[in-house]
Amino acid sequence: MRRGGRNAGIVADQPAHGSPRAGRPDPLRGLRGLSSVALTAAVSNAGGLGAYGLYGYSPERISATAAELRAATDRPVLLNLWVIDETDAAPDGAEPGAELLERVRPIFAELGVEVPTPPERYLPRFADQVDAVLEARPAAAGFVFGAPDPAAIDRLRDAGIVLVGTATTVEEAIALEGAGMDAIIASGAEAGGHRVSFLRPAEESLVGTFALVPQVADAVSVPVIAAGGVADGRGVAAAMLLGAEGVQVGSALLATSESAAPESYRRAISSERSRRTILTRASSGRLGRAIPNRMTEEVGEDPAPFPVQNWLTGAFRRVAAERDDAELMTLWCGQAGPLSELTDAASLVRRLAQQADELLSPVGV
């Protein structure tokens, strides 16, 4: 596949460790949530850019995970962080309300789990996480819910780390380019998981992938990576024709054998059940796209603020995952879930590349 006289294939050159402007993120990268070292390494080894999500990771855990990734692959990987401020990480006096606790108490009792006591901090300090990523020196660092402060960006760029931001609107893409991001993920409303809007409420930022990608491509000068509804070669080809230089694949990779998702979750993604997804705050307090289940129904849409809600439901969701109970997990999934297959990550990467090449070659892309 050719575009603009240079290779823009699904398995294009890996990002460099040198100048961030010279390094280009691969068109295919691993999913941000439910990460596993095996999945991240498999995507990178197959020619994509495997990504590993670090939400809630302490600096020590980030360092340990980076070491595991280096042992699993010698190819570039991306480490992804949520941009969190101290108000979120340690909200003053924030606790679940009595009504919410009454709604979730039967679930805790059924699983034999005690309702936890609120901690002093709900999340690590974001600045400490950035320091750990800087020390790990991945090929690329990704950010959702905004961008780090200018000083952190300068430090990461000086270390030769390619910086990737995620936008749900054109305005967010412009802001991220202005902040110093080297590439922009244009995340359409079809995407599974959290809606990572940061300039306007998520409900006001639900732009579809096919509308968002060409507008972002026209508005910024850095490479655009399309996300949301990409699960086969047709989605890859469509994204490239709309102006993207690559794609981010989430749900289809989550269904692969290397994923950390339990078996029942993987099967839900690749079944007709995923034809229906909803936007819900039940899991974390922030809006995200998931397959509806007993958890979303019984927890309801009147949650505690993030991250209190995420901490509370996480206490029973972990046990549900260990028991492979798909009704009490969060089944994050995009709208292209039914196009996914129960396969391995390397086979999926190769198939996407081959299908997209075949579709784009006749039109000279």
GIDAZI-V781483 format. One record per residue. N is the residue number from 0. RES is the residue in three letters. SS is DSSP state (hx for helix, st for strand, lp for the rest). NEAR is the number of other ideal C-beta (glycine too) atoms within 8 Angstrom. D_CENTER is the distance of its C-alpha to the mean C-alpha in whole Angstrom. Layout:
N/RES/SS/NEAR/D_CENTER ; N/RES/SS/NEAR/D_CENTER
This chain:
0/MET/lp/12/27 ; 1/ARG/st/9/28 ; 2/ARG/st/9/27 ; 3/GLY/lp/5/29 ; 4/GLY/lp/4/31 ; 5/ARG/st/6/28 ; 6/ASN/st/7/25 ; 7/ALA/lp/13/22 ; 8/GLY/lp/10/22 ; 9/ILE/lp/16/19 ; 10/VAL/lp/11/20 ; 11/ALA/lp/10/21 ; 12/ASP/lp/6/22 ; 13/GLN/lp/9/19 ; 14/PRO/lp/13/19 ; 15/ALA/lp/10/22 ; 16/HIS/lp/8/22 ; 17/GLY/lp/6/25 ; 18/SER/lp/7/25 ; 19/PRO/lp/10/21 ; 20/ARG/lp/5/23 ; 21/ALA/lp/7/24 ; 22/GLY/lp/15/21 ; 23/ARG/lp/12/18 ; 24/PRO/lp/16/15 ; 25/ASP/lp/15/15 ; 26/PRO/lp/16/15 ; 27/LEU/st/16/13 ; 28/ARG/st/15/10 ; 29/GLY/lp/17/8 ; 30/LEU/lp/15/5 ; 31/ARG/lp/11/3 ; 32/GLY/lp/11/5 ; 33/LEU/lp/10/9 ; 34/SER/lp/13/9 ; 35/SER/lp/9/13 ; 36/VAL/hx/11/15 ; 37/ALA/hx/8/16 ; 38/LEU/hx/17/13 ; 39/THR/hx/17/12 ; 40/ALA/hx/14/16 ; 41/ALA/hx/14/17 ; 42/VAL/hx/17/14 ; 43/SER/hx/16/16 ; 44/ASN/hx/10/19 ; 45/ALA/lp/11/19 ; 46/GLY/lp/11/19 ; 47/GLY/lp/14/15 ; 48/LEU/st/17/13 ; 49/GLY/st/17/11 ; 50/ALA/st/16/8 ; 51/TYR/st/14/8 ; 52/GLY/st/10/7 ; 53/LEU/lp/13/10 ; 54/TYR/lp/7/10 ; 55/GLY/lp/5/14 ; 56/TYR/lp/11/15 ; 57/SER/lp/7/18 ; 58/PRO/hx/11/19 ; 59/GLU/hx/7/21 ; 60/ARG/hx/8/19 ; 61/ILE/hx/15/17 ; 62/SER/hx/11/20 ; 63/ALA/hx/8/20 ; 64/THR/hx/12/17 ; 65/ALA/hx/12/17 ; 66/ALA/hx/8/21 ; 67/GLU/hx/9/20 ; 68/LEU/hx/14/18 ; 69/ARG/hx/8/21 ; 70/ALA/hx/5/23 ; 71/ALA/hx/9/21 ; 72/THR/lp/11/20 ; 73/ASP/lp/3/22 ; 74/ARG/lp/9/20 ; 75/PRO/lp/12/17 ; 76/VAL/st/16/14 ; 77/LEU/st/17/11 ; 78/LEU/st/15/10 ; 79/ASN/st/12/8 ; 80/LEU/st/14/9 ; 81/TRP/st/9/10 ; 82/VAL/lp/12/13 ; 83/ILE/lp/8/15 ; 84/ASP/lp/7/19 ; 85/GLU/hx/7/22 ; 86/THR/hx/6/23 ; 87/ASP/hx/10/19 ; 88/ALA/hx/14/19 ; 89/ALA/lp/9/23 ; 90/PRO/lp/11/24 ; 91/ASP/lp/4/28 ; 92/GLY/lp/4/29 ; 93/ALA/lp/8/26 ; 94/GLU/lp/7/27 ; 95/PRO/lp/10/26 ; 96/GLY/lp/7/29 ; 97/ALA/hx/5/32 ; 98/GLU/hx/7/31 ; 99/LEU/hx/14/27 ; 100/LEU/hx/10/29 ; 101/GLU/hx/7/31 ; 102/ARG/hx/10/29 ; 103/VAL/hx/15/27 ; 104/ARG/hx/9/30 ; 105/PRO/hx/8/31 ; 106/ILE/hx/12/27 ; 107/PHE/hx/12/28 ; 108/ALA/hx/7/31 ; 109/GLU/hx/6/31 ; 110/LEU/hx/11/28 ; 111/GLY/lp/5/31 ; 112/VAL/lp/8/28 ; 113/GLU/lp/4/30 ; 114/VAL/lp/9/28 ; 115/PRO/lp/7/27 ; 116/THR/lp/3/29 ; 117/PRO/lp/8/27 ; 118/PRO/lp/6/26 ; 119/GLU/lp/3/27 ; 120/ARG/lp/7/23 ; 121/TYR/lp/11/20 ; 122/LEU/lp/11/18 ; 123/PRO/lp/11/19 ; 124/ARG/lp/8/20 ; 125/PHE/hx/15/17 ; 126/ALA/hx/7/20 ; 127/ASP/hx/10/21 ; 128/GLN/hx/14/17 ; 129/VAL/hx/13/17 ; 130/ASP/hx/9/21 ; 131/ALA/hx/14/19 ; 132/VAL/hx/15/17 ; 133/LEU/hx/11/20 ; 134/GLU/hx/7/22 ; 135/ALA/hx/10/20 ; 136/ARG/lp/8/20 ; 137/PRO/lp/13/17 ; 138/ALA/lp/13/17 ; 139/ALA/st/16/14 ; 140/ALA/st/14/12 ; 141/GLY/st/15/9 ; 142/PHE/st/16/9 ; 143/VAL/st/12/8 ; 144/PHE/lp/9/11 ; 145/GLY/lp/7/13 ; 146/ALA/lp/12/15 ; 147/PRO/lp/9/17 ; 148/ASP/lp/5/21 ; 149/PRO/hx/7/23 ; 150/ALA/hx/6/24 ; 151/ALA/hx/10/21 ; 152/ILE/hx/13/20 ; 153/ASP/hx/9/23 ; 154/ARG/hx/10/23 ; 155/LEU/hx/14/20 ; 156/ARG/hx/11/22 ; 157/ASP/hx/6/25 ; 158/ALA/lp/8/23 ; 159/GLY/lp/11/22 ; 160/ILE/lp/14/19 ; 161/VAL/st/14/17 ; 162/LEU/st/17/15 ; 163/VAL/st/16/12 ; 164/GLY/st/15/11 ; 165/THR/st/13/9 ; 166/ALA/st/14/12 ; 167/THR/lp/15/13 ; 168/THR/lp/12/16 ; 169/VAL/hx/10/19 ; 170/GLU/hx/8/20 ; 171/GLU/hx/13/17 ; 172/ALA/hx/16/16 ; 173/ILE/hx/10/20 ; 174/ALA/hx/11/19 ; 175/LEU/hx/13/17 ; 176/GLU/hx/11/19 ; 177/GLY/hx/6/22 ; 178/ALA/hx/10/20 ; 179/GLY/lp/10/20 ; 180/MET/lp/13/17 ; 181/ASP/lp/13/17 ; 182/ALA/st/15/15 ; 183/ILE/st/17/13 ; 184/ILE/st/14/10 ; 185/ALA/st/16/12 ; 186/SER/st/14/10 ; 187/GLY/lp/17/12 ; 188/ALA/lp/11/13 ; 189/GLU/lp/11/13 ; 190/ALA/lp/14/9 ; 191/GLY/lp/14/8 ; 192/GLY/st/11/7 ; 193/HIS/st/10/8 ; 194/ARG/lp/15/10 ; 195/VAL/lp/9/9 ; 196/SER/lp/13/13 ; 197/PHE/lp/7/15 ; 198/LEU/lp/8/18 ; 199/ARG/lp/7/19 ; 200/PRO/lp/6/19 ; 201/ALA/hx/11/16 ; 202/GLU/hx/7/18 ; 203/GLU/hx/7/20 ; 204/SER/lp/13/17 ; 205/LEU/lp/10/16 ; 206/VAL/lp/10/17 ; 207/GLY/lp/10/17 ; 208/THR/hx/17/15 ; 209/PHE/hx/9/19 ; 210/ALA/hx/9/20 ; 211/LEU/hx/16/17 ; 212/VAL/hx/16/17 ; 213/PRO/hx/10/21 ; 214/GLN/hx/10/21 ; 215/VAL/hx/15/19 ; 216/ALA/hx/12/20 ; 217/ASP/hx/6/24 ; 218/ALA/hx/8/23 ; 219/VAL/lp/10/21 ; 220/SER/lp/3/23 ; 221/VAL/lp/9/20 ; 222/PRO/st/10/18 ; 223/VAL/st/17/16 ; 224/ILE/st/17/13 ; 225/ALA/st/16/12 ; 226/ALA/st/14/9 ; 227/GLY/lp/14/10 ; 228/GLY/lp/11/13 ; 229/VAL/lp/15/13 ; 230/ALA/lp/12/14 ; 231/ASP/lp/12/18 ; 232/GLY/hx/13/20 ; 233/ARG/hx/8/21 ; 234/GLY/hx/13/18 ; 235/VAL/hx/16/17 ; 236/ALA/hx/13/21 ; 237/ALA/hx/9/21 ; 238/ALA/hx/14/18 ; 239/MET/hx/15/20 ; 240/LEU/hx/9/23 ; 241/LEU/lp/11/21 ; 242/GLY/lp/9/21 ; 243/ALA/lp/14/18 ; 244/GLU/lp/11/18 ; 245/GLY/st/17/15 ; 246/VAL/st/16/12 ; 247/GLN/st/13/9 ; 248/VAL/lp/14/9 ; 249/GLY/lp/14/7 ; 250/SER/hx/17/10 ; 251/ALA/hx/16/12 ; 252/LEU/hx/14/11 ; 253/LEU/hx/18/11 ; 254/ALA/lp/15/14 ; 255/THR/lp/15/16 ; 256/SER/lp/7/18 ; 257/GLU/lp/9/16 ; 258/SER/lp/14/13 ; 259/ALA/lp/6/14 ; 260/ALA/lp/9/14 ; 261/PRO/lp/9/18 ; 262/GLU/hx/6/20 ; 263/SER/hx/9/20 ; 264/TYR/hx/13/17 ; 265/ARG/hx/14/16 ; 266/ARG/hx/9/20 ; 267/ALA/hx/13/19 ; 268/ILE/hx/17/16 ; 269/SER/lp/12/18 ; 270/SER/lp/8/21 ; 271/GLU/hx/5/23 ; 272/ARG/hx/7/21 ; 273/SER/hx/15/18 ; 274/ARG/hx/6/20 ; 275/ARG/lp/7/20 ; 276/THR/lp/13/17 ; 277/ILE/st/9/17 ; 278/LEU/st/10/16 ; 279/THR/st/12/16 ; 280/ARG/lp/11/17 ; 281/ALA/lp/12/18 ; 282/SER/lp/14/16 ; 283/SER/lp/13/15 ; 284/GLY/lp/11/17 ; 285/ARG/lp/10/14 ; 286/LEU/lp/9/14 ; 287/GLY/st/15/11 ; 288/ARG/st/16/12 ; 289/ALA/st/16/13 ; 290/ILE/st/13/16 ; 291/PRO/lp/9/19 ; 292/ASN/lp/12/21 ; 293/ARG/hx/7/24 ; 294/MET/hx/16/21 ; 295/THR/hx/13/20 ; 296/GLU/hx/8/24 ; 297/GLU/hx/10/26 ; 298/VAL/hx/13/23 ; 299/GLY/lp/8/24 ; 300/GLU/lp/6/22 ; 301/ASP/lp/5/24 ; 302/PRO/lp/12/22 ; 303/ALA/lp/11/23 ; 304/PRO/lp/9/21 ; 305/PHE/lp/9/17 ; 306/PRO/lp/13/17 ; 307/VAL/hx/15/20 ; 308/GLN/hx/17/19 ; 309/ASN/hx/13/16 ; 310/TRP/hx/12/19 ; 311/LEU/hx/13/21 ; 312/THR/hx/15/20 ; 313/GLY/hx/8/18 ; 314/ALA/hx/12/21 ; 315/PHE/hx/13/22 ; 316/ARG/hx/13/19 ; 317/ARG/hx/8/19 ; 318/VAL/hx/11/22 ; 319/ALA/hx/13/22 ; 320/ALA/hx/11/19 ; 321/GLU/hx/6/22 ; 322/ARG/lp/7/24 ; 323/ASP/lp/8/22 ; 324/ASP/lp/9/23 ; 325/ALA/lp/11/20 ; 326/GLU/lp/8/22 ; 327/LEU/lp/12/21 ; 328/MET/lp/13/17 ; 329/THR/lp/12/14 ; 330/LEU/st/11/14 ; 331/TRP/st/13/10 ; 332/CYS/lp/14/11 ; 333/GLY/lp/15/11 ; 334/GLN/lp/9/15 ; 335/ALA/lp/14/15 ; 336/GLY/hx/17/15 ; 337/PRO/hx/9/19 ; 338/LEU/hx/8/19 ; 339/SER/lp/14/17 ; 340/GLU/lp/7/19 ; 341/LEU/lp/9/20 ; 342/THR/lp/9/20 ; 343/ASP/lp/9/19 ; 344/ALA/hx/16/16 ; 345/ALA/hx/9/19 ; 346/SER/hx/8/21 ; 347/LEU/hx/14/18 ; 348/VAL/hx/15/17 ; 349/ARG/hx/10/21 ; 350/ARG/hx/10/21 ; 351/LEU/hx/15/19 ; 352/ALA/hx/15/21 ; 353/GLN/hx/9/24 ; 354/GLN/hx/13/24 ; 355/ALA/hx/15/22 ; 356/ASP/hx/11/25 ; 357/GLU/hx/8/28 ; 358/LEU/hx/10/27 ; 359/LEU/hx/12/27 ; 360/SER/hx/9/30 ; 361/PRO/lp/5/32 ; 362/VAL/lp/6/31 ; 363/GLY/lp/5/31 ; 364/VAL/lp/11/27
